């Protein structure tokens, strides 16, 4: 079970004081989420790994000057997003950015997605899960990023707005349009009901 943000804040304070065990726990607790989110922005696996590694090295080296974040996960996501944008500009590698989804194949197939897990718990078939993935895959990059952050990473709409550099209404519009497109592609009535139940929890 994922730790409460208060626990991560306590670890963050220990890490700032030079506790290597706390730093390692922060890393291991967030690495899968960072990979899942980062892979939505960058398809170059090595570039992504390098940037995550650099991020944590920079955090350790500057730990004494770091502020206490309101949400550790949000802080790490924002820092990684900034690094990937900078890396893209430096290496001129925009062609490396794709529409690929975590769990749809490749190196990140083992990452568990909360939304899909909740639906699987309702005894939905693998073929229907594939329909969900394909429905998300045809969304715009911005819609996919918003869906990833909201349903797979559990960030609030306010946090997503700040992370993506847009206002709250824009995030709401992205979500609404994306969910309408996803539901339109759902064929099985039972699956549509299960999907609607899961989505309802976030609104």
C-alpha positions in Angstrom: 0.0 0.0 0.0 1.3 3.4 -0.9 2.5 5.6 2.0 0.7 8.7 3.1 2.2 11.9 1.9 2.8 12.8 5.6 5.2 9.8 5.8 7.0 10.9 2.7 7.3 14.4 4.2 9.0 12.9 7.2 11.3 10.9 5.0 12.1 14.1 3.1 13.1 15.9 6.3 15.4 13.0 7.2 16.9 12.9 3.7 17.6 16.7 4.0 19.5 16.0 7.2 21.7 13.5 5.3 19.9 10.2 6.1 20.9 7.9 3.2 18.3 5.3 4.2 15.5 7.8 3.9 16.9 9.0 0.6 17.0 5.4 -0.7 13.4 4.8 0.5 12.2 8.0 -1.3 13.9 6.7 -4.5 12.5 3.2 -4.3 9.0 4.4 -3.4 8.8 6.7 -6.4 10.9 5.1 -9.1 8.0 3.2 -10.8 5.7 6.2 -10.8 8.5 8.4 -12.2 9.2 5.8 -15.0 5.5 5.5 -15.8 5.0 9.2 -16.0 8.3 9.9 -17.7 7.6 7.3 -20.4 4.5 9.4 -21.3 6.8 12.3 -22.1 9.9 10.6 -23.5 10.1 7.3 -25.5 13.9 7.2 -25.2 14.4 4.7 -22.3 18.0 5.5 -21.8 17.4 9.3 -21.8 14.6 8.8 -19.3 16.7 6.7 -17.0 19.6 9.1 -17.2 17.3 12.0 -16.3 15.8 10.2 -13.3 19.3 9.3 -12.1 20.5 12.9 -12.5 17.4 14.2 -10.7 18.2 12.1 -7.6 21.9 13.0 -7.7 21.0 16.7 -7.9 18.5 16.3 -5.0 21.2 14.6 -2.8 23.8 17.2 -3.7 21.5 20.2 -3.0 19.5 18.6 -0.1 20.5 21.2 2.5 18.9 24.0 0.3 15.7 22.2 -0.6 12.4 23.4 0.6 9.8 21.1 2.2 7.3 20.2 -0.6 3.6 20.1 0.0 3.5 16.8 -1.9 6.7 14.8 -2.5 5.4 12.9 -5.6 4.2 16.1 -7.2 7.6 17.8 -6.5 9.4 14.9 -8.2 7.1 14.8 -11.2 7.5 18.5 -11.7 11.2 18.3 -11.5 11.4 15.3 -13.9 9.1 17.0 -16.4 11.3 20.1 -16.4 14.5 18.0 -16.9 12.9 16.1 -19.8 11.8 19.3 -21.5 15.3 20.7 -21.1 16.8 17.5 -22.4 14.5 17.6 -25.4 15.6 21.1 -26.2 19.3 20.3 -25.7 19.3 17.1 -27.8 16.6 18.2 -30.3 15.0 14.9 -30.0 11.3 15.7 -30.3 10.9 12.7 -32.6 11.5 10.5 -29.6 8.3 11.6 -27.9 5.5 9.2 -28.6 1.9 8.2 -27.7 3.0 4.9 -26.0 1.3 3.9 -22.8 3.0 2.3 -19.7 1.8 -1.3 -19.6 1.0 -1.5 -23.3 4.3 -3.3 -24.0 8.0 -2.7 -23.7 10.1 -2.1 -20.7 7.4 -0.9 -18.4 4.8 -3.6 -18.9 5.1 -4.8 -15.3 4.0 -1.4 -13.8 0.7 -1.9 -12.2 -2.0 0.7 -13.1 -4.5 1.5 -10.4 -7.4 2.1 -12.8 -6.8 -1.1 -14.7 -6.4 -3.1 -11.5 -9.7 -1.7 -10.2 -11.4 -2.8 -13.4 -9.7 -6.2 -13.4 -11.1 -6.7 -9.9 -14.5 -6.5 -11.4 -13.7 -9.6 -13.5 -13.3 -7.7 -16.8 -11.4 -9.7 -19.5 -7.9 -9.0 -20.8 -9.4 -8.1 -24.2 -11.4 -5.4 -22.7 -8.4 -4.0 -20.8 -6.7 -3.9 -24.2 -9.6 -1.9 -25.6 -9.1 0.6 -22.7 -5.4 0.9 -23.5 -6.1 1.4 -27.2 -8.8 4.0 -26.5 -6.3 6.0 -24.4 -3.6 5.5 -27.0 -5.5 7.5 -29.6 -6.0 10.5 -27.4 -3.8 13.6 -27.8 -0.6 13.8 -25.9 -2.0 16.4 -23.6 -5.0 14.2 -22.9 -2.9 11.2 -22.3 -0.7 13.1 -19.9 -3.7 14.4 -17.9 -5.2 10.9 -17.8 -1.9 9.4 -16.6 -1.5 12.0 -13.8 -5.1 11.8 -12.6 -6.0 8.1 -12.8 -2.7 6.4 -12.7 -0.7 8.7 -10.4 -3.5 10.1 -8.3 -2.7 13.8 -8.6 -5.5 16.4 -8.2 -6.7 18.5 -11.0 -5.1 21.5 -9.3 -1.7 19.8 -9.2 -2.1 18.7 -12.9 -2.9 22.2 -13.9 0.3 23.5 -12.2 2.4 20.7 -13.6 1.2 21.1 -17.2 1.2 24.9 -17.0 -2.5 25.4 -17.7 -5.5 26.6 -15.7 -7.9 24.4 -13.8 -10.6 24.7 -16.5 -8.3 23.5 -19.2 -7.6 20.4 -17.2 -11.3 19.8 -16.6 -11.9 20.2 -20.4 -9.0 17.8 -21.2 -10.5 15.2 -18.8 -14.0 15.6 -20.1 -13.1 15.3 -23.7 -10.8 12.4 -23.1 -13.3 10.4 -21.0 -16.0 11.0 -23.7 -13.7 9.6 -26.4 -12.8 6.6 -24.2 -16.4 5.8 -23.3 -17.4 6.1 -27.0 -14.9 3.3 -27.8 -16.2 1.0 -25.1 -18.5 -1.7 -26.5 -19.4 -4.1 -23.7 -22.1 -2.7 -21.4 -20.6 -4.4 -18.3 -17.2 -2.9 -19.0 -18.6 0.5 -19.6 -20.4 0.4 -16.3 -17.2 -0.7 -14.5 -15.2 2.0 -16.2 -17.8 4.7 -15.3 -17.7 3.5 -11.6 -13.9 3.8 -11.5 -13.9 7.3 -13.1 -16.7 8.5 -10.8 -14.3 8.1 -7.8 -12.1 10.8 -9.2 -14.7 13.5 -9.8 
